[in-house]
Amino acid sequence: MTMQLKEAPNSMKSLKGRDFLTLGDYKQEEINYLLELAEQLKVKRKAGQEEATLKGKTLGMIFEKASTRTRVSFEAGIYQLGGNGIFLSTKDLQIGRGEPIADTAKVLSGYLDGIMIRTFSQETVQELAANASIPVINGLTDLYHPCQVLADLLTIKEQKGVLEGVNITYIGDGNNMTNSLMIGAGLMGMNLTVCAPDGYLPMKEEIDKAKQLAAISGGKIVVEANPNEAVQDTDIVYTDVWASMGQEKEQQQRIEAFHHYQVTTELLSLAKPDVSFMHCLPAHRGEEVDAAVIDGKQSVVFQQAENRLHAQKALMSSIMK
């Protein structure tokens, strides 16, 4: 029996044509709808019942940063929805030779039905969206990684059954992942503890944004310097690389700063017995996480990686349809 996709309620019809620049631009009910749709699309994918909801649509994928999961999940996702994806390197586009972002946005709007961009500056994404007449998706910037956290929320929901009230501990650099994870947790009524050494916490502005969202949703955002304290009574332990793209020159300095922030089996044992370990990948085994943890039975990193596909298909289906 073929399962029909759930029709979007009238309140969700407003997603059509929307940009996806940060999770904070969306309401809790809108994120919940995207997660429900992602669950349905995942079931249909496993059952071989794909629906060509984006037949004839084309997604342009602009990459200024290298990528594995973002490129493959978006390219496979648009294809599975009946559409087509075009890989666009900034080295090949005129934007790489000085063409204004605004001009590029207007030109691509005449050819495409949506743009996904993975770049350095959040301002680049915002300028692209401001000048495009088609939806723009933030595939990653130095400030935010909203598509990853949309997939993370789907993974947590699958693991724990709910989002509201779930306790998450993020241990590591206060980077784009931390910023988006704080917004996601604050938006969805989750309790997030961010644990990092002095000098590597997220910007106060980003912490304050997340706390404002949490005050509305009933969630909680806290900062804790001690990893052993941070993981107490937590459902999820999450980490990321200590040096992100563009920070390679700081690698040794960061190894020294984060030496006591490695996720080990001993640290994980201080959390709840059914704790799940998450990592957005790629991972450096022996640095931010022990191999025994990321390759162990409590790790859900590959479920998390696969969910990039399903969450992004739900997003594209909603804003490009």
Stockholm file with secondary structure:
# STOCKHOLM 1.0

chainA/1-321         MTMQLKEAPNSMKSLKGRDFLTLGDYKQEEINYLLELAEQLKVKRKAGQEEATLKGKTLGMIFEKASTRTRVSFEAGIYQLGGNGIFLSTKDLQIGRGEPIADTAKVLSGYLDGIMIRTFSQETVQELAANASIPVINGLTDLYHPCQVLADLLTIKEQKGVLEGVNITYIGDGNNMTNSLMIGAGLMGMNLTVCAPDGYLPMKEEIDKAKQLAAISGGKIVVEANPNEAVQDTDIVYTDVWASMGQEKEQQQRIEAFHHYQVTTELLSLAKPDVSFMHCLPAHRGEEVDAAVIDGKQSVVFQQAENRLHAQKALMSSIMK
#=GR chainA/1-321 SS CCCCCCCCCGGGGGGTTCCBSCGGGSCHHHHHHHHHHHHHHHHHHHTTCCCCTTTTCEEEEEESSCCSHHHHHHHHHHHHTTCEEEEEETTTSGGGGTCCHHHHHHHHHTTCSEEEEECSCHHHHHHHHHHCSSCEEEEECSSCCHHHHHHHHHHHHHHHSCSTTCEEEEESCCSHHHHHHHHHHHHHTCEEEEECCTTCSCCHHHHHHHHHHHHHHTCEEEECSCHHHHTTTCSEEEECCSSCTTCGGGHHHHHHHTGGGCBCHHHHTTSCTTCEEEECSCCCBTTTBCHHHHTSTTBCHHHHHHHHHHHHHHHHHHHHC
#=GC SS_cons         CCCCCCCCCGGGGGGTTCCBSCGGGSCHHHHHHHHHHHHHHHHHHHTTCCCCTTTTCEEEEEESSCCSHHHHHHHHHHHHTTCEEEEEETTTSGGGGTCCHHHHHHHHHTTCSEEEEECSCHHHHHHHHHHCSSCEEEEECSSCCHHHHHHHHHHHHHHHSCSTTCEEEEESCCSHHHHHHHHHHHHHTCEEEEECCTTCSCCHHHHHHHHHHHHHHTCEEEECSCHHHHTTTCSEEEECCSSCTTCGGGHHHHHHHTGGGCBCHHHHTTSCTTCEEEECSCCCBTTTBCHHHHTSTTBCHHHHHHHHHHHHHHHHHHHHC
//
